[in-house]
Amino acid sequence: MSGSAGAAPGGNAELHCWLRLVYSPGIGPLGAQRLLRAFGPPQQVLGCELRQLREVVPEAAARALLGPPPAPLRELLARAPDWLAEPDRELLSLADARYPRALLQIPDPPPLLWLRGDASLLDRPRSVAIVGTRNPSAQGARDAHDFAQALALAGVCVVSGLARGIDAQAHRGALHAGPAGASTLAVLGHGCDRVYPAAHRDLARQVAAAGLLVSEFALGAAPLAQHFPRRNRIISGLSSGVLVIEAALRSGSLITARLAAEQGREVFALPGSIHNPMARGCHQLLRDGAQLVEQPGDILDGLGWAPTAALPDAPGTESAARESFSLSPAQQALLGCLGPEPLSLDELLARSALPGAAVQEGLLELELQGRLARLPGGRLQRIDPV
């Protein structure tokens, strides 16, 4: 961890100017960059006249920038100093010497990055993104976990988006590498003070404690659909390569892969069964020139990196780390509801009274741990350790 108290650009006055510039209606990352290039630091931008600003951005955006801030921006201006005063919370601007060099290489780097955790992970020399479907097969989820764990043990920071499915398993795999691993970085599609999905609250806490949460969106920003494609450019931008594990032909993971290729990053894909619709996106990437991956070492080879630790030949075996997983309260509740007799998913949902997303997430984890069997007809049966 960086160990520093929360930090903001140059104190509250400069913080105020950065927030006004970046989050005023109609400005956006590209507009902020154009204004900074034209007029210098945010304080100087805010000191310009309307006629000057509207030469660079639309008149409506220029008027909003010079006028009184709207209610959401006023709330942000009031909240930000207190949020940043907490330990391990920071706000990096494009003007900060610690701003990640990798993001400066992309066409539209976010002007501000909200951070919670170890800011040094932003500039790790070895970072790989692992992305994929929110609804993976048990094998796909296992592969995401095992590849992430192996890469973290090999000195690679694992980057993903904290979404359900492959993203979550990638973060968990990196975390399960323990202190010897290179940890994990989660790029969010909402404010850094929120967690989405809510079922990942504990996972987000673990990532913040051992890795880093990153967002370009203001505090309080909701997880809107349009935020996630923007988030994806940061996931790929912070990484030397992107590994896609199970993805449909139309998915955010393929957007991330396309952005990675446009940014000059390597794209890797794990092949799957021709009968699995979630393998079609990976197969399309392979047809388009992505590197085929069968084991973690293929990624290191593709990026020209030597491993810093011995890697397993291939993922898929039950690791000691997985055997030692502790059960979450939701997983314990699900096992208690299952008992010895098989249940249908509907029966389990009714008996557990847990949200559907939490049940699906818990069932996947239990299946990966060998504590759950899926029987014909979709029924579920508890497996007790021998």
Sequence and secondary structure as in RCSB ss.txt:
>XXXX:A:sequence
MSGSAGAAPGGNAELHCWLRLVYSPGIGPLGAQRLLRAFGPPQQVLGCELRQLREVVPEAAARALLGPPPAPLRE
LLARAPDWLAEPDRELLSLADARYPRALLQIPDPPPLLWLRGDASLLDRPRSVAIVGTRNPSAQGARDAHDFAQA
LALAGVCVVSGLARGIDAQAHRGALHAGPAGASTLAVLGHGCDRVYPAAHRDLARQVAAAGLLVSEFALGAAPLA
QHFPRRNRIISGLSSGVLVIEAALRSGSLITARLAAEQGREVFALPGSIHNPMARGCHQLLRDGAQLVEQPGDIL
DGLGWAPTAALPDAPGTESAARESFSLSPAQQALLGCLGPEPLSLDELLARSALPGAAVQEGLLELELQGRLARL
PGGRLQRIDPV
>XXXX:A:secstr
      B TTSHHHHHHHHHHHHSTT HHHHHHHHHHHH SHHHHHTS HHHHTTTS HHHHHHHHS   HHHHH
HHHHHHHHHTSTTEEEEETTSTTS HHHHTSSS  SEEEEEE GGGGG S EEEEEE SS  HHHHHHHHHHHHH
HHHTT EEEE   TTHHHHHHHHHHHTGGGS  EEEE SS TT  SSGGGHHHHHHHHHHSEEEESS TT    T
THHHHHHHHHHHT SEEEEES  SSSHHHHHHHHHHHTT EEEE    TT GGGHHHHHHHHTT EE SSHHHHH
HHHT   SS   SSS S  HHHHT    HHHHHHHHHHTTS B HHHHHHHH   HHHHHHHHHHHHHTT EEE 
GGG EEE    
